[in-house]
């Protein structure tokens, strides 16, 4: 059984820094609230009351924490795609490089799923762009509900999505892909204004390190080739690169 190595994200780092700031600020706050008025009296300044000093220090602490919260929100805006809330292409490429490095260093499997909504343009033309946007949001939620918290999903562009499955061999990744197909068939998308079902399917291309590719970029290229094969073979299916090579 492999041991999963925790990933320290920027959000987690910010939260850890917040805990440190709160802890240090409390210690400083507790110490200086008594020491500063006494010190100021000794050097001839008019002493501040403890209540005023405490309020001032509390305001400074709140400003610091607000800055951390704003930083967290700005970071989320930078790395996430606006419509779906999934990660964007730039961020997932960065994470893919990191996960590939970890997989290579610790000799772990790493799988990728390249996913495309079948016939999306036709659905857009028939039901309108608003319905198309809602479909992208809906499918993004299906992905989120299907994958593990440690997996990483992004809208890669248009109606194409990329999912990184760390420490996941090919057979387990295929099982995840098949679950996605099944969920789509069991829970169809509905157009809000018409309350009618909108039938749609997805095609998935799958690659796994180290069986396929010697770099993160190669894994993406081969996953895209597998996706193309799934489309060519009739759509609504999973194609593994090894099966088509």
Secondary structure, DSSP 8 states (H G I E B T S, - for coil): ---------HHHHHHHHHHHHHHHHHHHHHHHHHHHHHHHHHTT-----HHHHHHHHHHHHHHHHHHHHHHHHHHHHHHB-TTT-SB-HHHHHHHHHHHHHHHHHHT--EEEEEEEETTHHHHHHHH-HHHHHHHHHHHHHHHHHHS-TTSEEEEEETTEEEEEEET--HHHHHHHHHHHHHHHHHS-EEETTTTEEE---EEEEEEEETTS-SSHHHHHHHHHHHHHHHHHTTSSSEEEHHHH-
